[in-house]
Amino acid sequence: MKPNYVLIGCAATLFLITTNCSKNDPLGLGNNCGTAWTESVSVEVTAYNNALTTFAENPTAENCSSVKSAAKNYFDALGDALKCVPTASRAQINEAISEAKAEVDKEDCD
């Protein structure tokens, strides 16, 4: 398994964090963007990181499947956070997330 989709996810997370709207919504997104979404993504990032670490220490098919599952959950969490991204940036991030999910799907754990 080649976790090169990690870079895509990290880049998307970094972008989301740097464009996070504050509690007073200075970008006018009207989506109640505060720290709650970052906490949700943080939970998924931690689970993904733990799965990658476990797989690196013991590269079994079961641990590979755990990485794939954690990756998909992480990318889903990123997708949920898109409401806090200015509209102009959403398409690019959505595309990156879709590409990362496709890459995860084509990885073989056998």
C-alpha positions as CSV (number, residue, x, y, z in Angstrom):
1,M,0.0,0.0,0.0
2,K,1.3,3.4,-1.0
3,P,-0.2,6.1,1.3
4,N,0.7,8.9,-1.2
5,Y,-2.8,10.2,-0.8
6,V,-1.8,11.4,2.6
7,L,-0.2,14.4,1.1
8,I,-3.5,15.4,-0.7
9,G,-5.4,15.0,2.6
10,C,-2.8,17.0,4.6
11,A,-2.8,19.8,2.0
12,A,-6.6,19.9,2.1
13,T,-6.6,20.0,5.9
14,L,-4.0,22.8,5.9
15,F,-6.0,24.8,3.5
16,L,-9.2,24.3,5.5
17,I,-7.5,25.3,8.7
18,T,-6.0,28.4,7.2
19,T,-9.3,29.5,5.6
20,N,-11.4,28.7,8.7
21,C,-14.0,31.3,9.3
22,S,-14.2,32.6,12.8
23,K,-17.2,32.6,15.1
24,N,-18.3,36.0,13.9
25,D,-18.1,34.7,10.3
26,P,-16.0,37.4,8.6
27,L,-16.3,35.7,5.2
28,G,-20.1,35.8,5.4
29,L,-20.5,32.1,4.8
30,G,-23.4,31.9,7.4
31,N,-22.5,28.3,8.2
32,N,-21.8,28.5,11.9
33,C,-18.1,28.0,11.2
34,G,-16.2,27.9,14.5
35,T,-13.8,25.4,16.0
36,A,-16.3,22.5,16.1
37,W,-15.5,21.4,12.5
38,T,-11.8,21.5,13.2
39,E,-12.3,19.3,16.2
40,S,-14.2,16.8,14.1
41,V,-11.4,16.7,11.5
42,S,-8.9,16.4,14.3
43,V,-10.5,13.3,15.5
44,E,-10.4,11.8,12.0
45,V,-6.8,12.9,11.5
46,T,-5.8,11.2,14.8
47,A,-7.6,8.0,13.8
48,Y,-6.0,8.0,10.4
49,N,-2.5,8.7,11.8
50,N,-3.0,5.8,14.3
51,A,-4.0,3.4,11.5
52,L,-1.0,4.4,9.5
53,T,1.3,3.9,12.4
54,T,-0.2,0.5,13.2
55,F,0.1,-0.5,9.5
56,A,3.8,0.7,9.4
57,E,4.6,-1.4,12.4
58,N,2.6,-4.5,11.2
59,P,1.7,-4.4,7.5
60,T,-1.1,-6.9,7.5
61,A,-4.1,-7.0,5.2
62,E,-6.3,-6.2,8.2
63,N,-4.2,-3.2,9.2
64,C,-4.3,-2.1,5.5
65,S,-8.0,-2.2,5.5
66,S,-8.0,-0.1,8.7
67,V,-5.9,2.5,7.0
68,K,-8.3,2.6,4.0
69,S,-11.3,2.9,6.3
70,A,-9.7,5.7,8.4
71,A,-8.6,7.5,5.2
72,K,-12.2,7.4,3.9
73,N,-13.5,8.7,7.2
74,Y,-11.0,11.5,7.2
75,F,-11.8,12.5,3.7
76,D,-15.5,12.4,4.5
77,A,-14.8,14.7,7.5
78,L,-13.0,17.1,5.2
79,G,-15.9,17.1,2.9
80,D,-18.2,18.0,5.8
81,A,-16.0,20.9,6.6
82,L,-16.3,22.4,3.1
83,K,-19.2,24.6,4.3
84,C,-16.5,26.7,6.0
85,V,-14.5,27.3,2.8
86,P,-15.2,30.2,0.5
87,T,-17.2,29.1,-2.5
88,A,-14.3,29.8,-5.0
89,S,-12.1,27.3,-3.2
90,R,-14.7,24.5,-2.8
91,A,-14.4,23.0,-6.2
92,Q,-10.7,22.5,-6.0
93,I,-10.9,21.0,-2.5
94,N,-13.8,18.7,-3.6
95,E,-11.7,17.5,-6.5
96,A,-8.7,16.8,-4.3
97,I,-10.9,14.9,-1.9
98,S,-12.5,12.9,-4.7
99,E,-9.1,12.0,-6.2
100,A,-7.8,11.0,-2.8
101,K,-10.9,8.7,-2.2
102,A,-10.4,7.2,-5.6
103,E,-6.8,6.5,-4.9
104,V,-7.7,4.8,-1.6
105,D,-10.3,2.7,-3.3
106,K,-7.8,1.4,-5.9
107,E,-5.2,0.4,-3.3
108,D,-5.1,-3.4,-2.8
109,C,-4.6,-4.8,0.7
110,D,-3.8,-8.4,-0.4
